[in-house]
Amino acid sequence: MAISLKNLTHKKDPAPPRILFYGPPGMGKTTVAAEFPNPVFIQAEDGYPNDLPDPPPRFEREQLGDFNGVLDAVGALITEDHDRQTLVIDSLDKLEPWVWEATCRENNWSTIEQPGYGKGYLAAEMQWRELITGLNVLRRERGMAIVLIAHSTIETVNDPTTVAYSRYDIRLQKRATALFQDEMDAILFINQDVTIKQDDPKAKTSRSRADGGGNRWIYTAPRPAFVAKNRFGIPDKIMCARGETYAELAKHLPAPARPLAAAEAA
């Protein structure tokens, strides 16, 4: 079919969102993800919050076994009938060693570093892309929102325009981080505000200490101190309040579709 100006569209993309939450441990990333509509979890890490009033169904790490098990779980959500509207993967950094193991099996390597010059991580990117392809099928054909969880790390940024500084980043190998930064509609950083208090500025032995009110915040726009982005016009900073966070985010997000039967999706 020939392309002409008649093919131009002004419609918004109605597809459900693809969101990556990351931050330090204990910030409530999993709890926020569980607030999304009808979630199902692929639990790649041990441990799950026991204080959720209605724990959503999940594929346990022991059931999955390896990266192929994760792909099979995504495939089951694509082909089988279910009422789930959100897929949560918890967490990407715990899944990454499985990605490396799958890459090594496929190439007969003993470790991901064996081929040298970063070739192992380049090959691992193909495994990640296979997962992302499956997630995009779930999003487009089954109308499911995609929520990914990761922990944070602190990286040094060598900015040529200023002195080097530290920032929070996603705890993945650099190629994988870049891949998910490109693919996600939103990367949201969860952390507590920290204030620095000085005991007595005039004292010779004055000591600085970190303090904070305990409030957790979601940061949605990039800053030198952390990586973030969003394509939905979410305010730069919203409070992460238990039981209320998704409702606040949902004001700006496309909603997941009603649950579709596999036959309808096909």
C-alpha positions as CSV (number, residue, x, y, z in Angstrom):
1,M,0.0,0.0,0.0
2,A,1.3,3.4,-0.9
3,I,1.8,5.9,1.9
4,S,0.3,9.4,1.5
5,L,-0.6,12.3,3.7
6,K,-4.0,10.6,4.2
7,N,-2.3,8.1,6.4
8,L,-1.4,10.8,9.0
9,T,-3.0,10.4,12.4
10,H,-3.5,12.6,15.4
11,K,-4.7,9.8,17.8
12,K,-3.1,9.1,21.1
13,D,-1.6,5.7,21.5
14,P,-4.3,3.7,23.4
15,A,-2.0,0.8,24.4
16,P,-1.6,0.2,28.1
17,P,1.6,1.6,29.7
18,R,5.0,-0.1,30.1
19,I,6.5,1.2,33.4
20,L,9.8,0.4,35.1
21,F,9.9,1.2,38.9
22,Y,13.4,1.2,40.5
23,G,14.9,2.3,43.7
24,P,16.7,1.2,46.9
25,P,15.4,-1.9,48.8
26,G,12.4,-1.5,51.0
27,M,10.9,1.5,49.2
28,G,7.6,-0.2,48.3
29,K,8.2,-1.0,44.6
30,T,6.4,-4.3,44.8
31,T,3.6,-2.9,46.9
32,V,3.0,-0.2,44.3
33,A,3.0,-2.7,41.4
34,A,0.4,-4.8,43.3
35,E,-2.0,-1.9,43.2
36,F,-2.2,-2.0,39.4
37,P,-5.4,-3.6,38.0
38,N,-5.7,-7.4,38.3
39,P,-1.9,-8.0,38.4
40,V,-0.1,-11.3,37.9
41,F,3.6,-11.6,39.0
42,I,6.6,-13.3,37.5
43,Q,8.5,-13.6,40.7
44,A,12.2,-13.9,39.7
45,E,13.5,-13.1,43.2
46,D,12.9,-14.8,46.5
47,G,10.7,-13.0,48.9
48,Y,7.4,-11.3,48.6
49,P,5.5,-8.8,50.8
50,N,3.4,-10.8,53.3
51,D,1.5,-7.8,54.4
52,L,-0.6,-7.3,51.2
53,P,-4.3,-7.7,52.1
54,D,-5.0,-9.6,48.8
55,P,-1.8,-11.1,47.4
56,P,-2.1,-11.4,43.6
57,P,-1.3,-14.7,41.8
58,R,2.3,-15.2,40.8
59,F,4.7,-17.6,39.1
60,E,7.2,-18.5,41.8
61,R,10.9,-18.5,41.2
62,E,11.1,-22.2,42.0
63,Q,8.4,-22.9,39.4
64,L,10.1,-20.8,36.7
65,G,13.6,-22.4,37.2
66,D,15.4,-20.4,34.5
67,F,14.9,-17.8,31.8
68,N,13.1,-20.3,29.6
69,G,10.5,-20.7,32.3
70,V,10.0,-16.9,32.3
71,L,9.4,-16.9,28.5
72,D,7.0,-19.9,29.0
73,A,5.1,-17.9,31.6
74,V,4.8,-14.9,29.2
75,G,3.7,-17.4,26.5
76,A,1.0,-18.8,28.7
77,L,-0.4,-15.3,29.4
78,I,-0.5,-14.7,25.6
79,T,-2.2,-18.0,24.6
80,E,-4.4,-19.0,27.6
81,D,-7.6,-17.5,28.9
82,H,-7.3,-15.4,32.1
83,D,-8.6,-12.3,33.8
84,R,-5.3,-10.6,34.4
85,Q,-4.8,-7.0,33.2
86,T,-1.2,-6.3,34.4
87,L,2.0,-8.3,34.3
88,V,4.6,-7.5,36.9
89,I,8.2,-8.9,36.7
90,D,9.9,-8.7,40.0
91,S,12.8,-8.0,39.5
92,L,14.9,-7.4,36.4
93,D,18.2,-7.5,38.2
94,K,17.4,-10.9,39.8
95,L,16.4,-12.1,36.3
96,E,19.6,-10.9,34.7
97,P,21.8,-13.9,35.8
98,W,19.2,-16.2,34.2
99,V,19.6,-14.2,31.0
100,W,23.3,-14.7,31.2
101,E,23.0,-18.4,31.9
102,A,20.7,-18.9,28.9
103,T,23.1,-16.9,26.7
104,C,26.0,-19.1,27.9
105,R,24.1,-22.4,27.2
106,E,23.3,-21.2,23.7
107,N,26.9,-20.3,22.9
108,N,28.7,-23.1,25.0
109,W,30.4,-20.5,27.2
110,S,31.4,-21.1,30.7
111,T,30.8,-17.5,31.7
112,I,29.2,-14.4,30.1
113,E,32.7,-12.8,30.1
114,Q,34.4,-15.7,28.2
115,P,34.1,-14.3,24.7
116,G,35.7,-11.0,25.8
117,Y,35.3,-7.4,24.6
118,G,31.7,-7.3,25.8
119,K,30.5,-9.8,23.2
120,G,28.8,-11.8,25.9
121,Y,26.6,-8.9,27.0
122,L,25.9,-8.1,23.3
123,A,24.6,-11.7,22.9
124,A,22.6,-11.4,26.1
125,E,20.8,-8.4,24.6
126,M,19.1,-10.8,22.2
127,Q,17.6,-12.8,25.1
128,W,16.3,-9.6,26.6
129,R,14.8,-8.6,23.3
130,E,13.0,-11.9,23.1
131,L,11.4,-11.2,26.4
132,I,10.5,-7.6,25.4
133,T,8.9,-8.9,22.2
134,G,6.6,-11.2,24.3
135,L,5.8,-8.3,26.7
136,N,4.8,-6.1,23.7
137,V,2.5,-8.9,22.4
138,L,0.8,-9.0,25.8
139,R,0.4,-5.2,25.7
140,R,-0.9,-4.9,22.1
141,E,-2.9,-8.2,21.7
142,R,-4.1,-8.9,25.3
143,G,-4.4,-5.3,26.5
144,M,-2.1,-5.8,29.5
145,A,-0.1,-3.2,31.3
146,I,3.5,-4.1,31.8
147,V,5.2,-3.2,35.1
148,L,8.9,-4.1,35.6
149,I,10.7,-3.7,39.0
150,A,14.4,-3.3,39.5
151,H,16.8,-2.2,42.3
152,S,19.0,0.8,42.1
153,T,22.8,1.2,42.0
154,I,24.9,4.3,42.4
155,E,27.0,5.1,39.3
156,T,29.7,7.8,38.7
157,V,28.8,10.1,35.8
158,N,31.8,11.6,34.0
159,D,30.0,14.6,32.4
160,P,32.3,16.6,30.0
161,T,30.5,19.8,30.9
162,T,31.2,19.6,34.7
163,V,32.9,17.6,37.4
164,A,32.1,14.0,37.9
165,Y,29.2,13.2,40.1
166,S,27.2,10.3,41.4
167,R,23.6,9.3,40.5
168,Y,21.1,6.5,41.0
169,D,20.7,4.2,38.0
170,I,19.0,0.9,37.3
171,R,21.0,-2.1,38.6
172,L,21.6,-3.9,35.3
173,Q,24.5,-4.3,32.9
174,K,24.9,-1.2,30.8
175,R,23.6,-2.7,27.6
176,A,20.5,-4.0,29.3
177,T,19.9,-0.7,31.1
178,A,20.1,1.2,27.7
179,L,17.7,-1.3,26.2
180,F,15.0,-0.9,28.8
181,Q,15.5,2.9,28.9
182,D,14.6,2.9,25.2
183,E,11.7,0.5,25.4
184,M,9.8,1.7,28.5
185,D,7.1,4.4,28.4
186,A,8.0,5.5,31.9
187,I,11.0,4.9,34.2
188,L,10.0,6.0,37.8
189,F,12.4,6.3,40.7
190,I,11.1,5.6,44.2
191,N,13.1,6.9,47.2
192,Q,12.8,8.9,50.4
193,D,13.6,12.5,50.7
194,V,16.8,13.0,52.7
195,T,17.8,16.2,54.6
196,I,21.2,16.8,56.1
197,K,21.3,18.2,59.6
198,Q,24.4,19.5,61.3
199,D,24.5,19.1,65.1
200,D,26.2,22.5,65.8
201,P,27.8,24.4,62.9
202,K,29.9,26.4,65.3
203,A,31.4,23.5,67.1
204,K,34.8,22.2,66.1
205,T,33.6,18.6,66.0
206,S,30.2,19.3,64.4
207,R,28.8,16.3,62.7
208,S,26.4,16.0,59.7
209,R,23.8,13.3,59.7
210,A,21.0,12.3,57.3
211,D,17.4,12.7,58.3
212,G,14.0,12.5,56.7
213,G,10.3,12.4,57.4
214,G,9.9,8.8,56.2
215,N,7.7,9.9,53.2
216,R,8.4,8.0,50.0
217,W,8.2,9.7,46.6
218,I,8.0,8.7,43.0
219,Y,10.2,10.9,40.7
220,T,9.1,10.9,37.1
221,A,11.5,13.3,35.4
222,P,15.3,13.1,35.0
223,R,17.6,14.9,37.3
224,P,21.4,14.7,37.7
225,A,20.9,12.6,40.8
226,F,18.8,9.9,39.1
227,V,17.5,8.4,35.9
228,A,13.7,8.9,35.2
229,K,11.3,9.6,32.3
230,N,7.7,9.5,31.4
231,R,5.6,10.0,28.2
232,F,2.3,10.7,30.0
233,G,2.7,14.1,31.6
234,I,2.9,12.7,35.1
235,P,3.9,15.4,37.6
236,D,7.7,15.4,38.4
237,K,7.1,14.2,41.9
238,I,4.2,12.4,43.5
239,M,3.9,10.9,47.0
240,C,4.1,7.1,47.2
241,A,1.2,6.5,49.7
242,R,0.2,2.9,50.3
243,G,-3.1,2.0,48.6
244,E,-3.3,5.3,46.8
245,T,-0.3,5.4,44.5
246,Y,-1.8,3.7,41.4
247,A,-4.9,5.9,41.7
248,E,-2.7,9.0,41.4
249,L,-0.7,7.6,38.5
250,A,-3.9,6.4,36.7
251,K,-5.0,10.0,36.2
252,H,-2.3,10.2,33.6
253,L,-2.0,6.6,32.2
254,P,-3.9,4.7,29.5
255,A,-5.9,2.1,31.3
256,P,-5.4,-1.7,30.7
257,A,-8.0,-3.2,28.5
258,R,-10.8,-5.4,29.9
259,P,-9.6,-9.0,30.1
260,L,-9.6,-10.5,26.6
261,A,-10.0,-14.2,25.9
262,A,-7.2,-15.7,23.9
263,A,-9.5,-16.3,20.9
264,E,-10.6,-12.6,20.9
265,A,-6.9,-11.5,21.0
266,A,-6.1,-13.8,18.1
